[in-house]
Amino acid sequence: MGIILDTKPTSVSIAQKINDYFHTTVAQKNCDGCSVNGPHDWNIRIEAAPQNLKVRLNIFRNDATDKWVGEGKNRRRLWRHYKLLHALRTPNTIDLTNHQMHNFFPLRYTLNSVTSHSGNKGTNGHYITSTRGQGGQINCISDSNMEAFSQAQLQQSPQAPLTVSTSKFQVYVLTYLRDDVPLTSLRRKAAKLMPELRNKKL
């Protein structure tokens, strides 16, 4: 029902990270279909798309260090827990049409809400949500406080509300709503053929 993106400070954009999610190259991967132990192209295709699509940015990290504590059976490696800062601007629309198994149906999403985090780690700090409501009005909500947001503020990263908080918030979870697209007669015909195409071995 969603996509998890691994972010880095050098990442170009969220849109590019989404494209990378659906098509990437794995350096070393043994698969069931071949005996090659080397680079493989990894492609993901959408069979059925959700109405609400969540995109989560992996900003909370756990990395193993070279330090150890304890003795004998109690010896364990120390891990570094931290938050990865980024300034990736949130796209208002994403088009996943070409990532479908049957791409003759348009598949586009529009941004509905953004959840952001302020603080050093996920175990502390504060979360806010900016969301689009009735009539297209966008509000930033922090606990019991609310502030009107513009479209630019909704897409900004980090998010910087003016009244509900003085902190800057890293974009964490994006929620998109699928655009309703009217079906043409050609698409209706294709929809009837989809079960037959799925069961047919090509």
N, C-alpha and C positions, 0 to 999 in steps of 0.2 A: 504493500500500500504506500510505500515511500522510497526515497532515495537517500543514502548516506554518502556524503562527499568528504574525502580526505583533503583538508585545506593545508596550504603552505603559504608562507609570506610571499613567495614568488609566483603564486597562482595568478593567472591573467584575469579571469572573470568567472563568475558562477556559471554563466551560460557555457563557457568552454569546459568547465569541470563536469557539467552535465553530459556534454558530448563525449568527454573522456570516459565517463562512467559506462556508457553504452558501447564504446569501442576502445579497447586498450590492448597493449601488447604485454604479455607476461614473460619475464626473462627466462625462468625455468619452470616448466609445467609439464607433468606427465598426465596425459588424458587417456580415456578409455578407447578413443577412436584411432589412436596411432601409437607408435613406439618411439616417436621422436622425443628426445630429452633436450629441449632447447626452447627458443622463443616461439610463442604461440599467440595468434590473434584471438582476442576474447571479445565476442559480440553478444550483446544482450538484446532481446526483442520483446516487445510488449504484446501480449496476447489479449488481455482485457484491461483497460485503463480505469482507475478509480475516479469517482466524481471529485473527491477531495484528495489532492496530492501533497504529501509532506516531504520537504527537502531539508535534511538535517546536516549541518556543517559540523564536522568532527573537530571541535575547538578544544576539547578537554583531552589531554594526552597523558599516557602512562608509559614511560620509557625505563627499561632496565639500566642500572648503572653498573660500574665495575667494583662497587663497594659491597662488602658482606658484613653481617653481624651475627653473633652467636657462635656456638661451638657444637660439633658433632651433629646429632639429629636436629638440633635447634638452629643450625646455621642456615641463614637465608639471605638472599640478595636484596639490596635496597633498591627501591624504585623511585623515580622522579615523577611527581604528579604536578602538572602545570597546565596553563591555559595558553593557547596559541592565538595571538592577536592577528587580525587581518582587516583589510579595508576593501573587501570585495563588494562592489555596488550590486544591489539586488535587482535583477531584471523584473520588469512589471509583467511581461508575458514570456512564456516559453512554448516552443513548438516542438512537439515530440512525434509529429506525423511520420517522419522517415525512420523512426526507431520502432515502428510497429511491425508485426508479422504480416499484416495486410494494410499497406500504407495508402490505399485508395480512400480511406476515411481520414478526414482532417482531425488532428488531435492537438488542441491548443489550450493553454491554461493561463489564467489571469491571477495576479497576486492578490490575496485577500487579507493575510495577516503576517506579522513578523514578531517573533519572540527573541528578545536580546538579553544579554547577561553582562553585568558589571561586577568585577571582583577578580581575584587571582586564580581561583579554582572553582569547580562546580559545587564543592561542598560548602562554600561560603559565597557571599556576595548577594546580588539582588537581580531579579528578573522583571522585565516589563514586556507588555505586548501592545503593538500598534495594529489596529484592525479596521477594516472597512465595514461600515454599518449601512443602515437603510439610507437610500438616497445618495450613496457613495461617500458619505461623510466619514473621514478617517479620524480616529481618536487614539491617543496613546494612554494606556491604562497602567498605573502603578499603585498596587494595593487599592485604596479607596479613592485615589486621586485620578483625574482625567484631564488631558490636554488635547486640544485640536491639533492635528498634524496635516501637513500638505502632502501631495503626492511625492514631492522631492524628499521630504523627511522620511516617508515610509520606505523609500528605496535607499536611503543613505546608510553607509556603514563606515565607522560606528554610528549608531543612532545617538543623537544629542538633544533630548528634550530640554525645554527652557524652564518649565515651571514644576513638573512633577519630580524632577531630580536634577542635580547639578553634575552627575556622572555621565561618562560616555559608555555606551552599551554595545558589545560585540554582537553582531547578528548571529543567531544560533539555529532557529527553526523557522522555515518559511512554509506557509500554507497557501496552496493554489487551488482555485476552483476551475473545473473543466468548462470550457465555452460550449454552449449549446449550438450545434450546427444542424440546420435543416437537411434532411436526407433527400437527395434528388432521386429520380426514378432509376438512374444507373446505379446509385449506391444501394438502393433498396434491393435491386436485383443481385448485386454483389453480396449483400448480407445474407440472402437466401442460399447462396452457393457456398458460403463459408464453412458450414459443417461438412459438406461434401469434399471441399478442398483440404480440410484438416485431416480427414480420414483416408485420403488418397495418397498412396506412396508414389512419389515422383522419382 
